[in-house]
Amino acid sequence: MTVNLAFDREHIWHPYTSMLKPLPVYPVSSAEGCELILENGQRLVDGTSSWWAAAHGYNHPVLNAAVTEQLQKMAHVMFGGITHQPAVSLCQQLVEMTPAALTKVFLADSGSVAVEVAIKMALQYWLASSTPQKTKLISLRKGYHGDTFAAMAVCDPVEGMHDMFNGILNQHFFLPPPASAFDADFNPADMAPLTALLEQEHQQIAALILEPIVQGYGGMRFYHPDYLRQARILCDQYQVLLIADEIATGFG
C-alpha cells in the first residue's frame, strides 16, 4: 500500500514545519538497522535515531520477538491501580542501573512529559515542606527540555524554538551555559553566575534543571563535568533541588 501523500499534505500536521507551507515528507515503507527504506527503494540513514528513540535500530530480531510475544497477551493497560510483570521487570532494571540512592521509578510516555513530571515533583516537594514560595526554576541558556508548557518555560528563551510563547510562559531564571569544555581545564569562574543567583534568590527557587555534560539541541555542547559537581554542591548548600534531564544521554 502506497502512502496517500495528497491526503497527508491536506489533512495531517507534522511537527516542526509550517502548517501553511509544510516541508515535503518522505514515504517510508519499511526500516532496517539504521536505515529507512522509501517506497521508491531509496535508503536513508536515520541519523536522529527516530529522535533518539530507536537506539537499537529498526527490525531488531530480539525486540521484534519481545513485542510479538507480548502482543499475544496484551498490548497495553493503564497503570492506575494496575500493574504487570513487564513493567515491574523494566523498573527493576532501571533501579539496578541507576545510582544507589535512586530507588523509585515513575514511568512517563515522552521526554517532555518526563520533564513536566520532574518539575511538578520539585514544586510539590516544597509545598509538602511548607515552603510554598519556592516556585521558580533555574535553567541554562542553550538548554532544551521539551515542547509542553512547563518544559518550554525552561528552554532557552532567546535561541530556542519557543520564543513566540515567552509572554505567556512562566518566567524563570536563566544563566550562561558553562564555558569550560569537556576536555579542557575547568575555570572556576563558570560557577560565579549560579553562585550569585542562589545567594540572592534561593528562598524562591525550587530547582535547577540542566542537561548533564552535553547540551544536545543547543549545539552538542560538551561542558566540563566539574560544573555539574559544583552545581550539586551549591544546590545542597542553598536547599535547591537538582533536576538532571538525561533523556537524550542516558543515566549518569
Phi and psi restraints in degrees (value plus and minus 20) as a CYANA .aco file:
   2 THR   PHI    -107.5   -67.5
   2 THR   PSI     134.0   174.0
   3 VAL   PHI     -94.6   -54.6
   3 VAL   PSI     112.6   152.6
   4 ASN   PHI    -101.4   -61.4
   4 ASN   PSI      69.3   109.3
   5 LEU   PHI     -88.1   -48.1
   5 LEU   PSI     -50.1   -10.1
   6 ALA   PHI     -85.3   -45.3
   6 ALA   PSI     -64.6   -24.6
   7 PHE   PHI     -84.7   -44.7
   7 PHE   PSI     -62.5   -22.5
   8 ASP   PHI     -75.8   -35.8
   8 ASP   PSI     -67.9   -27.9
   9 ARG   PHI     -87.7   -47.7
   9 ARG   PSI     -53.0   -13.0
  10 GLU   PHI    -104.2   -64.2
  10 GLU   PSI     -51.0   -11.0
  11 HIS   PHI    -144.3  -104.3
  11 HIS   PSI     -29.6    10.4
  12 ILE   PHI    -134.9   -94.9
  12 ILE   PSI     109.0   149.0
  13 TRP   PHI    -114.3   -74.3
  13 TRP   PSI      98.2   138.2
  14 HIS   PHI    -113.4   -73.4
  14 HIS   PSI     131.3   171.3
  15 PRO   PHI     -89.9   -49.9
  15 PRO   PSI     132.2   172.2
  16 TYR   PHI      39.0    79.0
  16 TYR   PSI      20.8    60.8
  17 THR   PHI    -170.1  -130.1
  17 THR   PSI     144.3   184.3
  18 SER   PHI     -89.7   -49.7
  18 SER   PSI     121.0   161.0
  19 MET   PHI     -98.8   -58.8
  19 MET   PSI     -44.8    -4.8
  20 LEU   PHI    -108.3   -68.3
  20 LEU   PSI     -60.9   -20.9
  21 LYS   PHI    -150.1  -110.1
  21 LYS   PSI      52.1    92.1
  22 PRO   PHI     -87.4   -47.4
  22 PRO   PSI     130.3   170.3
  23 LEU   PHI     -87.1   -47.1
  23 LEU   PSI     135.4   175.4
  24 PRO   PHI     -84.7   -44.7
  24 PRO   PSI     130.9   170.9
  25 VAL   PHI    -135.8   -95.8
  25 VAL   PSI     132.8   172.8
  26 TYR   PHI    -126.7   -86.7
  26 TYR   PSI     101.9   141.9
  27 PRO   PHI     -96.4   -56.4
  27 PRO   PSI      93.6   133.6
  28 VAL   PHI    -114.6   -74.6
  28 VAL   PSI     112.0   152.0
  29 SER   PHI    -121.7   -81.7
  29 SER   PSI     -48.4    -8.4
  30 SER   PHI    -183.0  -143.0
  30 SER   PSI     154.4   194.4
  31 ALA   PHI    -166.6  -126.6
  31 ALA   PSI     128.8   168.8
  32 GLU   PHI    -173.2  -133.2
  32 GLU   PSI     107.5   147.5
  33 GLY   PHI      41.9    81.9
  33 GLY   PSI    -142.3  -102.3
  34 CYS   PHI    -121.3   -81.3
  34 CYS   PSI      -8.6    31.4
  35 GLU   PHI    -133.4   -93.4
  35 GLU   PSI     123.7   163.7
  36 LEU   PHI    -123.6   -83.6
  36 LEU   PSI     110.1   150.1
  37 ILE   PHI    -125.4   -85.4
  37 ILE   PSI      97.8   137.8
  38 LEU   PHI    -101.1   -61.1
  38 LEU   PSI     146.0   186.0
  39 GLU   PHI     -78.8   -38.8
  39 GLU   PSI     -50.8   -10.8
  40 ASN   PHI    -105.6   -65.6
  40 ASN   PSI     -14.2    25.8
  41 GLY   PHI      71.6   111.6
  41 GLY   PSI     -30.7     9.3
  42 GLN   PHI     -85.3   -45.3
  42 GLN   PSI     122.9   162.9
  43 ARG   PHI    -131.4   -91.4
  43 ARG   PSI     110.9   150.9
  44 LEU   PHI    -135.8   -95.8
  44 LEU   PSI     117.6   157.6
  45 VAL   PHI    -100.5   -60.5
  45 VAL   PSI     103.7   143.7
  46 ASP   PHI    -102.6   -62.6
  46 ASP   PSI      65.6   105.6
  47 GLY   PHI     -90.5   -50.5
  47 GLY   PSI     -35.4     4.6
  48 THR   PHI    -115.9   -75.9
  48 THR   PSI     -17.7    22.3
  49 SER   PHI      31.5    71.5
  49 SER   PSI      29.7    69.7
  50 SER   PHI      29.9    69.9
  50 SER   PSI      30.1    70.1
  51 TRP   PHI      35.3    75.3
  51 TRP   PSI      27.5    67.5
  52 TRP   PHI      56.3    96.3
  52 TRP   PSI     -14.0    26.0
  53 ALA   PHI    -120.4   -80.4
  53 ALA   PSI     -24.8    15.2
  54 ALA   PHI    -141.4  -101.4
  54 ALA   PSI      33.7    73.7
  55 ALA   PHI     -83.5   -43.5
  55 ALA   PSI     -45.3    -5.3
  56 HIS   PHI    -115.1   -75.1
  56 HIS   PSI     -16.8    23.2
  57 GLY   PHI      68.6   108.6
  57 GLY   PSI     149.6   189.6
  58 TYR   PHI    -112.2   -72.2
  58 TYR   PSI     131.6   171.6
  59 ASN   PHI      38.0    78.0
  59 ASN   PSI      16.1    56.1
  60 HIS   PHI     -91.7   -51.7
  60 HIS   PSI     105.0   145.0
  61 PRO   PHI     -80.2   -40.2
  61 PRO   PSI     -56.5   -16.5
  62 VAL   PHI     -88.2   -48.2
  62 VAL   PSI     -63.9   -23.9
  63 LEU   PHI     -87.9   -47.9
  63 LEU   PSI     -61.2   -21.2
  64 ASN   PHI     -80.2   -40.2
  64 ASN   PSI     -61.7   -21.7
  65 ALA   PHI     -85.7   -45.7
  65 ALA   PSI     -60.9   -20.9
  66 ALA   PHI     -85.5   -45.5
  66 ALA   PSI     -61.9   -21.9
  67 VAL   PHI     -85.2   -45.2
  67 VAL   PSI     -64.5   -24.5
  68 THR   PHI     -81.2   -41.2
  68 THR   PSI     -63.3   -23.3
  69 GLU   PHI     -83.6   -43.6
  69 GLU   PSI     -63.3   -23.3
  70 GLN   PHI     -86.8   -46.8
  70 GLN   PSI     -57.0   -17.0
  71 LEU   PHI     -83.7   -43.7
  71 LEU   PSI     -43.4    -3.4
  72 GLN   PHI     -89.4   -49.4
  72 GLN   PSI     -37.9     2.1
  73 LYS   PHI    -125.8   -85.8
  73 LYS   PSI     -75.6   -35.6
  74 MET   PHI    -190.0  -150.0
  74 MET   PSI     124.2   164.2
  75 ALA   PHI    -103.7   -63.7
  75 ALA   PSI     -56.7   -16.7
  76 HIS   PHI    -188.0  -148.0
  76 HIS   PSI     122.9   162.9
  77 VAL   PHI    -157.8  -117.8
  77 VAL   PSI     134.7   174.7
  78 MET   PHI     -84.7   -44.7
  78 MET   PSI     138.1   178.1
  79 PHE   PHI    -122.0   -82.0
  79 PHE   PSI     -20.5    19.5
  80 GLY   PHI     -99.4   -59.4
  80 GLY   PSI      89.9   129.9
  81 GLY   PHI      56.5    96.5
  81 GLY   PSI     -14.1    25.9
  82 ILE   PHI    -154.8  -114.8
  82 ILE   PSI     126.9   166.9
  83 THR   PHI    -159.2  -119.2
  83 THR   PSI     151.4   191.4
  84 HIS   PHI    -179.4  -139.4
  84 HIS   PSI     139.0   179.0
  85 GLN   PHI     -84.5   -44.5
  85 GLN   PSI     -58.5   -18.5
  86 PRO   PHI     -77.1   -37.1
  86 PRO   PSI     -59.8   -19.8
  87 ALA   PHI     -87.9   -47.9
  87 ALA   PSI     -62.3   -22.3
  88 VAL   PHI     -81.8   -41.8
  88 VAL   PSI     -62.3   -22.3
  89 SER   PHI     -83.9   -43.9
  89 SER   PSI     -61.1   -21.1
  90 LEU   PHI     -81.3   -41.3
  90 LEU   PSI     -66.7   -26.7
  91 CYS   PHI     -85.8   -45.8
  91 CYS   PSI     -53.8   -13.8
  92 GLN   PHI     -81.3   -41.3
  92 GLN   PSI     -63.2   -23.2
  93 GLN   PHI     -85.0   -45.0
  93 GLN   PSI     -59.7   -19.7
  94 LEU   PHI     -84.9   -44.9
  94 LEU   PSI     -61.8   -21.8
  95 VAL   PHI     -84.5   -44.5
  95 VAL   PSI     -57.5   -17.5
  96 GLU   PHI     -88.9   -48.9
  96 GLU   PSI     -53.2   -13.2
  97 MET   PHI    -111.9   -71.9
  97 MET   PSI     -31.3     8.7
  98 THR   PHI    -116.7   -76.7
  98 THR   PSI     145.3   185.3
  99 PRO   PHI     -74.3   -34.3
  99 PRO   PSI     133.6   173.6
 100 ALA   PHI     -77.6   -37.6
 100 ALA   PSI     -53.3   -13.3
 101 ALA   PHI     -92.6   -52.6
 101 ALA   PSI     -36.9     3.1
 102 LEU   PHI    -112.4   -72.4
 102 LEU   PSI      83.1   123.1
 103 THR   PHI    -140.6  -100.6
 103 THR   PSI     -18.4    21.6
 104 LYS   PHI    -138.8   -98.8
 104 LYS   PSI     125.9   165.9
 105 VAL   PHI    -148.6  -108.6
 105 VAL   PSI     111.3   151.3
 106 PHE   PHI    -142.2  -102.2
 106 PHE   PSI     104.0   144.0
 107 LEU   PHI    -110.4   -70.4
 107 LEU   PSI     108.4   148.4
 108 ALA   PHI    -142.7  -102.7
 108 ALA   PSI     143.6   183.6
 109 ASP   PHI    -121.0   -81.0
 109 ASP   PSI     -17.9    22.1
 110 SER   PHI    -185.6  -145.6
 110 SER   PSI     148.5   188.5
 111 GLY   PHI     -83.8   -43.8
 111 GLY   PSI     -64.7   -24.7
 112 SER   PHI     -79.5   -39.5
 112 SER   PSI     -64.3   -24.3
 113 VAL   PHI     -85.8   -45.8
 113 VAL   PSI     -57.0   -17.0
 114 ALA   PHI     -81.3   -41.3
 114 ALA   PSI     -60.9   -20.9
 115 VAL   PHI     -86.4   -46.4
 115 VAL   PSI     -62.5   -22.5
 116 GLU   PHI     -76.9   -36.9
 116 GLU   PSI     -64.5   -24.5
 117 VAL   PHI     -82.8   -42.8
 117 VAL   PSI     -64.0   -24.0
 118 ALA   PHI     -83.6   -43.6
 118 ALA   PSI     -62.6   -22.6
 119 ILE   PHI     -85.0   -45.0
 119 ILE   PSI     -63.3   -23.3
 120 LYS   PHI     -83.2   -43.2
 120 LYS   PSI     -59.8   -19.8
 121 MET   PHI     -82.2   -42.2
 121 MET   PSI     -61.7   -21.7
 122 ALA   PHI     -83.0   -43.0
 122 ALA   PSI     -65.0   -25.0
 123 LEU   PHI     -86.0   -46.0
 123 LEU   PSI     -60.5   -20.5
 124 GLN   PHI     -87.2   -47.2
 124 GLN   PSI     -53.4   -13.4
 125 TYR   PHI     -78.5   -38.5
 125 TYR   PSI     -65.3   -25.3
 126 TRP   PHI     -94.3   -54.3
 126 TRP   PSI     -52.3   -12.3
 127 LEU   PHI     -81.5   -41.5
 127 LEU   PSI     -63.4   -23.4
 128 ALA   PHI     -90.6   -50.6
 128 ALA   PSI     -39.7     0.3
 129 SER   PHI    -114.5   -74.5
 129 SER   PSI      -5.4    34.6
 130 SER   PHI      37.0    77.0
 130 SER   PSI      18.9    58.9
 131 THR   PHI    -149.6  -109.6
 131 THR   PSI      43.5    83.5
 132 PRO   PHI     -89.4   -49.4
 132 PRO   PSI     -32.7     7.3
 133 GLN   PHI     -96.7   -56.7
 133 GLN   PSI     -31.9     8.1
 134 LYS   PHI    -104.6   -64.6
 134 LYS   PSI      69.4   109.4
 135 THR   PHI    -144.8  -104.8
 135 THR   PSI     -27.8    12.2
 136 LYS   PHI    -112.2   -72.2
 136 LYS   PSI     135.1   175.1
 137 LEU   PHI    -140.6  -100.6
 137 LEU   PSI     135.8   175.8
 138 ILE   PHI    -132.1   -92.1
 138 ILE   PSI     115.8   155.8
 139 SER   PHI    -156.5  -116.5
 139 SER   PSI     148.5   188.5
 140 LEU   PHI    -123.8   -83.8
 140 LEU   PSI     121.8   161.8
 141 ARG   PHI     -79.2   -39.2
 141 ARG   PSI     131.9   171.9
 142 LYS   PHI      49.6    89.6
 142 LYS   PSI     -10.7    29.3
 143 GLY   PHI    -107.4   -67.4
 143 GLY   PSI     132.4   172.4
 144 TYR   PHI    -157.8  -117.8
 144 TYR   PSI     112.7   152.7
 145 HIS   PHI    -154.4  -114.4
 145 HIS   PSI     -19.9    20.1
 146 GLY   PHI     118.1   158.1
 146 GLY   PSI    -198.9  -158.9
 147 ASP   PHI    -136.1   -96.1
 147 ASP   PSI     -20.3    19.7
 148 THR   PHI    -107.1   -67.1
 148 THR   PSI     151.7   191.7
 149 PHE   PHI     -87.0   -47.0
 149 PHE   PSI     -66.4   -26.4
 150 ALA   PHI     -86.0   -46.0
 150 ALA   PSI     -55.6   -15.6
 151 ALA   PHI     -88.4   -48.4
 151 ALA   PSI     -62.3   -22.3
 152 MET   PHI     -80.3   -40.3
 152 MET   PSI     -54.3   -14.3
 153 ALA   PHI     -87.8   -47.8
 153 ALA   PSI     -36.1     3.9
 154 VAL   PHI    -131.9   -91.9
 154 VAL   PSI      -9.9    30.1
 155 CYS   PHI    -104.3   -64.3
 155 CYS   PSI     138.7   178.7
 156 ASP   PHI     -72.4   -32.4
 156 ASP   PSI      98.4   138.4
 157 PRO   PHI     -97.4   -57.4
 157 PRO   PSI     -29.5    10.5
 158 VAL   PHI    -129.9   -89.9
 158 VAL   PSI     -73.7   -33.7
 159 GLU   PHI    -112.0   -72.0
 159 GLU   PSI     -27.6    12.4
 160 GLY   PHI     -97.0   -57.0
 160 GLY   PSI    -199.0  -159.0
 161 MET   PHI    -111.5   -71.5
 161 MET   PSI     -18.5    21.5
 162 HIS   PHI    -133.1   -93.1
 162 HIS   PSI       0.7    40.7
 163 ASP   PHI     -81.7   -41.7
 163 ASP   PSI     -46.1    -6.1
 164 MET   PHI     -86.9   -46.9
 164 MET   PSI     -37.6     2.4
 165 PHE   PHI    -116.4   -76.4
 165 PHE   PSI     -18.6    21.4
 166 ASN   PHI     -73.5   -33.5
 166 ASN   PSI     -56.9   -16.9
 167 GLY   PHI     -90.5   -50.5
 167 GLY   PSI     -36.2     3.8
 168 ILE   PHI    -136.9   -96.9
 168 ILE   PSI     -24.3    15.7
 169 LEU   PHI    -104.4   -64.4
 169 LEU   PSI     134.1   174.1
 170 ASN   PHI     -78.8   -38.8
 170 ASN   PSI     120.5   160.5
 171 GLN   PHI    -114.6   -74.6
 171 GLN   PSI     107.7   147.7
 172 HIS   PHI    -147.0  -107.0
 172 HIS   PSI    -197.9  -157.9
 173 PHE   PHI    -114.7   -74.7
 173 PHE   PSI     116.7   156.7
 174 PHE   PHI    -143.3  -103.3
 174 PHE   PSI     118.2   158.2
 175 LEU   PHI    -139.4   -99.4
 175 LEU   PSI     137.2   177.2
 176 PRO   PHI     -81.4   -41.4
 176 PRO   PSI     125.9   165.9
 177 PRO   PHI     -90.6   -50.6
 177 PRO   PSI     136.5   176.5
 178 PRO   PHI     -78.0   -38.0
 178 PRO   PSI     116.2   156.2
 179 ALA   PHI    -111.5   -71.5
 179 ALA   PSI     -44.1    -4.1
 180 SER   PHI     -90.9   -50.9
 180 SER   PSI     102.7   142.7
 181 ALA   PHI     -95.0   -55.0
 181 ALA   PSI     139.7   179.7
 182 PHE   PHI     -76.4   -36.4
 182 PHE   PSI     -61.5   -21.5
 183 ASP   PHI    -124.1   -84.1
 183 ASP   PSI      -1.6    38.4
 184 ALA   PHI    -133.4   -93.4
 184 ALA   PSI     156.5   196.5
 185 ASP   PHI     -89.6   -49.6
 185 ASP   PSI     124.0   164.0
 186 PHE   PHI    -100.9   -60.9
 186 PHE   PSI     112.4   152.4
 187 ASN   PHI    -118.9   -78.9
 187 ASN   PSI      93.0   133.0
 188 PRO   PHI     -77.7   -37.7
 188 PRO   PSI     -40.8    -0.8
 189 ALA   PHI     -82.8   -42.8
 189 ALA   PSI     -40.0     0.0
 190 ASP   PHI     -77.2   -37.2
 190 ASP   PSI     -47.8    -7.8
 191 MET   PHI    -105.0   -65.0
 191 MET   PSI     -31.2     8.8
 192 ALA   PHI     -79.1   -39.1
 192 ALA   PSI     -66.4   -26.4
 193 PRO   PHI     -81.3   -41.3
 193 PRO   PSI     -62.8   -22.8
 194 LEU   PHI     -86.7   -46.7
 194 LEU   PSI     -63.2   -23.2
 195 THR   PHI     -79.6   -39.6
 195 THR   PSI     -66.5   -26.5
 196 ALA   PHI     -84.5   -44.5
 196 ALA   PSI     -62.6   -22.6
 197 LEU   PHI     -85.6   -45.6
 197 LEU   PSI     -63.0   -23.0
 198 LEU   PHI     -85.7   -45.7
 198 LEU   PSI     -58.6   -18.6
 199 GLU   PHI     -79.1   -39.1
 199 GLU   PSI     -60.6   -20.6
 200 GLN   PHI    -106.0   -66.0
 200 GLN   PSI     -55.7   -15.7
 201 GLU   PHI    -142.9  -102.9
 201 GLU   PSI     -10.5    29.5
 202 HIS   PHI     -79.3   -39.3
 202 HIS   PSI     -45.9    -5.9
 203 GLN   PHI     -87.8   -47.8
 203 GLN   PSI     -40.4    -0.4
 204 GLN   PHI    -132.0   -92.0
 204 GLN   PSI     -16.0    24.0
 205 ILE   PHI    -118.3   -78.3
 205 ILE   PSI     104.7   144.7
 206 ALA   PHI    -105.5   -65.5
 206 ALA   PSI     -62.0   -22.0
 207 ALA   PHI    -180.7  -140.7
 207 ALA   PSI     135.5   175.5
 208 LEU   PHI    -123.2   -83.2
 208 LEU   PSI     108.1   148.1
 209 ILE   PHI    -136.0   -96.0
 209 ILE   PSI     113.3   153.3
 210 LEU   PHI    -173.6  -133.6
 210 LEU   PSI     142.4   182.4
 211 GLU   PHI    -112.3   -72.3
 211 GLU   PSI      93.3   133.3
 212 PRO   PHI     -83.6   -43.6
 212 PRO   PSI     105.4   145.4
 213 ILE   PHI      52.8    92.8
 213 ILE   PSI     -63.4   -23.4
 214 VAL   PHI    -149.5  -109.5
 214 VAL   PSI     104.6   144.6
 215 GLN   PHI    -111.5   -71.5
 215 GLN   PSI      83.9   123.9
 216 GLY   PHI     -88.7   -48.7
 216 GLY   PSI     -88.8   -48.8
 217 TYR   PHI     -81.8   -41.8
 217 TYR   PSI     -46.6    -6.6
 218 GLY   PHI     -94.8   -54.8
 218 GLY   PSI     -14.2    25.8
 219 GLY   PHI      98.5   138.5
 219 GLY   PSI       4.1    44.1
 220 MET   PHI      31.2    71.2
 220 MET   PSI      31.5    71.5
 221 ARG   PHI    -106.2   -66.2
 221 ARG   PSI      88.4   128.4
 222 PHE   PHI    -111.0   -71.0
 222 PHE   PSI      95.4   135.4
 223 TYR   PHI    -128.4   -88.4
 223 TYR   PSI     150.7   190.7
 224 HIS   PHI     -91.0   -51.0
 224 HIS   PSI     115.2   155.2
 225 PRO   PHI     -79.6   -39.6
 225 PRO   PSI     -45.7    -5.7
 226 ASP   PHI     -83.5   -43.5
 226 ASP   PSI     -46.1    -6.1
 227 TYR   PHI     -82.0   -42.0
 227 TYR   PSI     -64.4   -24.4
 228 LEU   PHI     -85.2   -45.2
 228 LEU   PSI     -61.5   -21.5
 229 ARG   PHI     -82.6   -42.6
 229 ARG   PSI     -64.8   -24.8
 230 GLN   PHI     -88.9   -48.9
 230 GLN   PSI     -55.6   -15.6
 231 ALA   PHI     -82.7   -42.7
 231 ALA   PSI     -58.5   -18.5
 232 ARG   PHI     -81.2   -41.2
 232 ARG   PSI     -64.6   -24.6
 233 ILE   PHI     -84.3   -44.3
 233 ILE   PSI     -64.7   -24.7
 234 LEU   PHI     -84.8   -44.8
 234 LEU   PSI     -60.6   -20.6
 235 CYS   PHI     -82.7   -42.7
 235 CYS   PSI     -61.8   -21.8
 236 ASP   PHI     -83.6   -43.6
 236 ASP   PSI     -61.9   -21.9
 237 GLN   PHI     -82.4   -42.4
 237 GLN   PSI     -58.8   -18.8
 238 TYR   PHI    -123.8   -83.8
 238 TYR   PSI      -7.2    32.8
 239 GLN   PHI      35.5    75.5
 239 GLN   PSI      36.9    76.9
 240 VAL   PHI    -145.4  -105.4
 240 VAL   PSI     115.2   155.2
 241 LEU   PHI     -95.5   -55.5
 241 LEU   PSI     136.4   176.4
 242 LEU   PHI    -140.2  -100.2
 242 LEU   PSI     101.6   141.6
 243 ILE   PHI    -125.1   -85.1
 243 ILE   PSI      97.5   137.5
 244 ALA   PHI    -117.2   -77.2
 244 ALA   PSI      86.5   126.5
 245 ASP   PHI    -106.0   -66.0
 245 ASP   PSI      73.1   113.1
 246 GLU   PHI    -127.9   -87.9
 246 GLU   PSI       7.5    47.5
 247 ILE   PHI     -79.6   -39.6
 247 ILE   PSI     -58.5   -18.5
 248 ALA   PHI    -112.6   -72.6
 248 ALA   PSI     -26.8    13.2
 249 THR   PHI    -140.2  -100.2
 249 THR   PSI     -37.8     2.2
 250 GLY   PHI      68.4   108.4
 250 GLY   PSI     144.1   184.1
 251 PHE   PHI     -88.8   -48.8
 251 PHE   PSI     115.7   155.7
